[in-house]
Structures are given as C-alpha cells and as structure tokens.
Amino acid sequence: MLQYLSAAALSPFGRLPDPQRASFSEKWDLRADEPAQYVCCGSAVKLGPAENMAVLVLLRLSGEPVSFYLDKPVELQPNTPFAVLPMEEQCSVLWEAGAPLITMEQPAPLVHSILTPSIDLQRLYTFFDQSQQPGFLFAGERHQPYELVFVCQGILHNLVGGQDYVLHANEALVIPPDQWHMQYGEADRPVRFVTVTFSCRQPLPQCLLLRELPEQMAAAEQMRALLRALREPGAYGSDLLLSGVQLLLAQYACGLPQGREGQRPDSLRNENQILDRALEYVAGHTHERTSVEQLAKHCSVSAPYLSLLFQRHLHIAPGAYMLRARLAESCLLLQNGTGTMSQIAEQLCFSSPQHFTAAFKRQYGMSPSAYVKIHGVKEGWPRAD
C-alpha cells in the first residue's frame, strides 16, 4: 500500500521543501507500458507532481522498496536510489537536479505497492442454506466455479478426488473448479450446511484449496452475518454477499500456512482415482441397473478390489452405495413432483413400487408419501397411479 508522504516518513531519504518556493526546470513524462528503472544522482534531486497521479519508489538501506503517493514536492539526498511510476496509465512529474541521473541495476522487480486483493471474487452464482435428514446423500457433480462448503450443524462428508473430507460444525472446505465431488451425511443425525459457488478474477491461493478449514470464531460470525443478509436482502444485498464471502475466505487464509500440504503416497492417490471414477459413474447412471461387476469393469479393476476400496474409504459396499444414490435421486423426484410412485420406481430401476417403498423406508425411516408431506412438495402430489 502507498504510504503518506510526510516529513517524518521521508526523513531517511530527504526532506519536504516549501511548496511555495519549489522550482523545477524539467518535465518527465511516464507511461505504465514503458519499462521503469531505478536512478540516482550525485546531487540532490527535486521532484514534484505535474499531471495525473504518480508513485515515488525509494530504496531503504536494506534494499527494500517503500512507495509514496507523490502529491507534493520532495528533495532527495544525493545518491538516493529512486523511481517514479504512473499510478494508472500515464503521468508527468517535474524535476530538477544538479548532475545527470544515472540508471542503476535493478535490485528487485520494480512495482508500486498499490493494494490489490489476493482473493478477488468476480461473481457469486449460488448461495444455498440447506438442512438434510439423516442418511442424506448427494450423488455428485462437476462444475467450473469454485465451491465453498460450510457446515452449520452435524457432520458432512465430502468426497473430492476420491478423498473424504469430513467437516464438523463451523468447519469449511473449498473445492476448486472442474473437480468432481459428492457429499453425504451421517446415518444417525441430520446435517445443515451452506454451499456457495463463485468465480474469481485470479486463482485462489493454494493454501485454501482441498483442506479441512478449521473452526474460526471470526469465520463463524461472518457466516452468520452472510445468512442474515441472505434472509433479509436489502438494496445492496448482492454486494454484501459477494464481499462477505471474500472476507470469509480471507479470514481462513490468514490462519493457514501458505503452500500445499504434503503429497499423498502414490498408492493412495491411485485408490482415490479409482474410487472417484466409480462414484462419478454411479452419479450419472442412477436411472440404469448397474451391477458391481459392471462398475468394476468401468474402473478397470476387479469387483473384489472395488468392494475393498468402497469399504476402506466409504465404509459401505458398492451395491449398497448404488442403492443409496438411487434413493437420493428419488428424493429429488418426489420433491419436484415428477411422476407417480410407479413411474419413479420404474425410472430408478426398482423391481416394483413396493420394492421402492420398502427400500425408501429402510433408508429414511418413512414412506415416500410421508416424505412428500413433510417436505411440502407441489400441490396435488402424489398423483394416483
């Protein structure tokens, strides 16, 4: 960030002359698209603003640059390295020196320190606050925006790249673009969580991606503020949400070590890739009857090995998981009022409506009709067969 050009701040480099008595003999035109360099002079150098906004960069004895907004005349001591940069596209400054300016070797890349965000959200696509019953399962998706997952209550499993990221209350996860992922809850407790999808002007810091972000008081308070803004949108509600999510991510990033965590062993990465491919296939084929052998063939592994991976990482057999995925799809069809019970059972490859109803009741502890009444689905549902 640019510093204020005061007498105290400038004292290691020079002084502030009386603006009424400052005189200059030369004018210096600068453009942002032209290379900038440090210069110095064997005599004192006087500089002052002329047109547009200029940045004065000075080098400390340590070699570290310090940047000032050049809004008043300055007089630099002899042999003081300095550079002048346009704050925007171009600028002009006035100057005068008793000796020629000498171009110096660059000690470091020459940039002004105008504050720019490392986390810079561009668009906010979705902001969902959802509560799900015990045994909740979302079979998965892939999309281009980033996704932030924040758990308010309960426990949420997030399978990304075949790895299970387990989030408890007030913990979060950021999923990068084009990364297939699925989610499920615990069998014995409900879960409430927020999912936000967004894009950025530049990639997010690596330290934020695919790691279980721990509970932070500031982040939890910020999420509560976002949920209030979501429930009570004002004239600038979208601005509050966008800037609020950006602040939330910055709060998490400030508490994390920079860089990536250690790489997983090759064997584990290979297991995760196989599991990831299997789960993505299941998510896209809930309307087909798929056997464990067919799923294993799609993943180029044996059925026993695939079963071992499902048990090791998900604690469930492949067949049972495929059934859960079909039942999760049936919840969406029921909520949307899509078809009759018989049609839904046939669409999801159940042998009969009775088979569908029995499986649904075992999974969710209620019949499909009871589920419809609790979740307030479209008027007139369920329709008669």
N, C-alpha and C positions, 0 to 999 in steps of 0.2 A: 504494500500500500504506500502511496506517496506521503511523505512527511511534510509538515508545515514549515515553511522557510522562515525561521525565527533567527534572531541574533545568536541565541544560545546554541541552537542546532547547527548553525553554520560556523561557529567559532573554531572548530578544528581545521577548517578549510579556508576561512577568510572572514569577511565582515559584510554587513549591510550598510552601504553608503546612504547619504541623504538623497532620497528620490528627487528632490527639487534641484539638486546640484549635479546629478549624474549626467554625464555626456558621453556620447558614443560616436565613433567615426565610421563603423562598418555595419552592414546588414547581412544576416546569414539566413538563407532560405533552406529549409529541410523538408524532406519527404519521407514518409514511412516506408515506401518501397525501395529506397536507396540504402545501401549499407552504412551503418553508423559505426564510428570508431572513437576510442579514447584519444584525446590530445592533451598536451601540456605546453607550458610556455615558461621561458626563463625569467619573465617579468610577471607582474600582477596582471590579471585579466578581469575586465569588467564585462558583465553580461546583463541584459535586461529584456523583458518581453516586448514583442512588437505586434505580431498578428497570430491569432489562434493560440491554443494552449500548448505550452512546451514543458518538457520534463528535463531537469538538470540532474545528471547522474555523476556522483563523486565517489572516489575510491578511498576507503579508510586505509590506515597503515597495514591492517591485517589483509588487505586485498579484497575485502567485502564491499560491494557497492551499496550506496544509500541514495535514494531518489527523492527529489523535491519537486513540487509544483513551482515553476519559475514564474511567479506573479509579481515580482519586484526586482529592482536592480541588486546585483551582488558584485563583490570584488573578491576574487580568489587570490590566494597567496601564490607567489612564484613556484613553479614546478608542481602544481596541484593537478593530478590527472582528472579530466572531466569529459563528459559527453553531453550533447543535447539531442533529445529525441522529440518528434511530434507526439502529442498525446493521441491524436487521431490520424488523419491522412497527411496533413502538412502543417507547417508553422514557420514563423520567421522570428528571429531574435536579433537584438542589437548587441554589438560587442566592440571592444577596443583593447589592444594590447601593445606593450612597448617592444615586443620582439615577435618573431614568427612563431606560429603554432606548429608543434612537432607531433606527428602521428605516432602513437605508441602501439606496441604489440598488444593483442587482445589478451588480457589475463583470464577472461571468462566470457561466455556469451553475453552480448550487450543487449539487455532488455530492460524496459522500465517495469517497476513493480506495481502497476495498477492492479487492484484487486480483481481477480476473476475466479469464479467458483470452480472447484474440482468436481462437485456434484451439481449438475446443471440440468434439471428436468425440463423437457420440452413440452410434452403432452401427457395428460392423465386420461387413460381410456376407461378404466373401471375402478370402482371402489365398493366392494361388496362386504357387508357385515352379515355373516350367516351363522345360524345355530343349527346343529345337526344332531340327530338322535344317536344313541349307542349303536355301534356297528357301521357307522357311516363309511362309505367308500366312494371316491371319485375316480373313475377308471383311467383318467389321464388325458393330456392334451399337449400340444406343442404350438408355440406362437412366437412372433417376433418381439413383442415388448418384453421388458423386464417384468418380473412379478415379485412383489413383496408379500410375504405371508406373516401375519402377526396373530398369535394365539391369545385370546382373552381369558378363556376358561377351558379346563380339560387338557387333553393330550392329543396332539395331531402328528401323525407320521407322514413324511413327505419323501416319496421315492423319486430321486433325481439321479439319472445316470446309473441306476441300479443300486444306489446307496441310500440308506434310510436315515433321514434327518428327523430326529424326534424332538418336537417342540412342546414345552410346557407353558403354563400361563406367563404372559409378558415376555416370551421369547420370540424370535423372528428369524426369517430366512429370506435371502434374496436369490431368486432363480434367474440366471442370465438368459438372453434371447435364444430362440431356436433350440431349447433344451426340453426334451420330453420329460414329463413329470406326472405323478399320480399322488393321491392323498387318501388316507383312511384314518378313522378314529378307533379308540379302544372299544372292545365289545361290551364293556360294563358301565360306560359313562358317556354322557353327551359331550359335545365339544362346540365351543363358539370361537370363531376366528375371522379375521379380516384378510381379504386378498385385494391387492392394488396392482393394476398393470399400468405401465408408463413407459415413455421413451425419453432418451437423454440426448443432448447435443453432442456429447462426447462419452466414451465408455466410462462406466462406473469404476472406482478404484477396486483392484483385485481383492483387497482385504475384506470387502463386503460380500463377495460372491460365494455361494455354496458353503456356508459355515453357519452353525447354530449360533445366532447372535444372542448373547446372554441378557438376562433381565437387567434393565437400567431404569432407575426411578424417573429420570428426565424423559426417556423414550416412552415409558408407560403413560406419563402425564400428557405427553404430546399426542399419543394415540387417542386418549380420552378427549382431548381438545378437537382432534380431527373428527371423531364420531359425533361430537356435539355440532360441529359445523355441517356434517352430513345430514343430521336430523333437522337442523334449523338453518337452511341456506339463506343467506342474505343477498344483497345486490352484487357482492363480490365473493360469493361462496366458492366459485371455482378457483379464484386466486388464492383464497385461504387454504383450500385443499392442496393445490399444487405446491405452494410454498411450504405448507406444513409437512408434506411428505418429504420434500427436500431437506427440511430441518431435521426431521426424524432420522433420515439416512446419515446426515452429517453428525448427529449425536452418537449414533452407533459407530461411525468410522473413527471418531475422536477417541473412543475407548478401546480400539483394536490395534494390535501390531500391524505394521504395513507389510505388504507382500503376501505370498501364498503360504498355506500350511504345507507340511511335508507331503511328498508324493506317496500314494498308496502302493503297496507291492504289486508287481505285475500280475500275480495270480489273482489277487483280489480285484484288480481292475478288469481282468478278463471275466471273472464271475459276474461283476456288476454289469458289464456289457451284455452278457447273455441274458441276465435277468431283465435288463432294460428292454432288450429286443422282445422278450416274451411278453412283458407287461404291455408294451405298445401294441403288439399284435392282438392281445386279448381285448384291449380298449376299442380297437377298430373292428372287432368281429363278434360283438355281443349278440348280433342277430343271426349268428350261424352256430351250428352244433359242431364244436371243435373238441377232439379227443386230446388227451395228454400226449399221445404218440404223434399226432399231427403238429401240436405245438412244439414238441421237441425237435421234430424234423425241420420245422421252420427255423429253429435256432441252431441247427446243425449239431445237436448233441443227442445223447440217448435219453429216453424217458426216465430211467432211474436217476441219472445225473441231474436232470432238470428238477425232478422231485426233491433231490437233496438240496439244490440251490434255493428252492422255494421254502423248504423247511428251515434252512440255515438263516436266510435273510428275512423272510416274512412270517415264519412260524405257522405256515398253512400249506396244505397240499395243493398242487396246481389245479386239480379238478374242483376243489372247494373254492379256490380263488376265482375261477371262471364262473362258478355259480354266483358268488358274491357280486361279481361285475355285472352279470345279467340282472340280478335283483336290484342293484343300484340303478341300472338303466330303467327298470320298471318303475322305480320311484319317480323318475323324471316324466315318464309317460303318464303315470297316474296324476301327477301334479298338473300336467298340461291338458289333461282330459283327452288323451289321444287313444281313441278306440275303446272297445268293450273289454271286459276281462278276458273273454275267449280270444279276442284279437291280439291282446298284449301277450297272452300265454303262447299263442302260435308264433307271434313275431319274434319272441325271445327263445324259441325252440324248447318250450316245456311240453311234455307229452300230453298234458291236459290242463284245463283251468284248475282242476282240483290239485294237481301236482304243483302248479304255480302258487296257489293259495297256501298250501301246506309249507312249501319252501319259504315263502314270504313270511309266514307266521313264525317259523323257527328262527329266522334271521332277525326280525324286528319286534317280535312279541305281540303282534297284532295282525289282523287280516288286512288285505288290500283295501276293503271297504272302510274299515276303521281308520286306516291311514289317510284315506281321502277326507273323511270327516274332520280329523284332527288338523290337517294342513289346509283346509278351506279351499278346495280346488273348484274349478269352474262350475257355475250353476248348472244343475241338471245331471251332474255326474254322480255315480256311474250310470251309464246308459244300459238299458236292458239288452241282453244278447238276442 
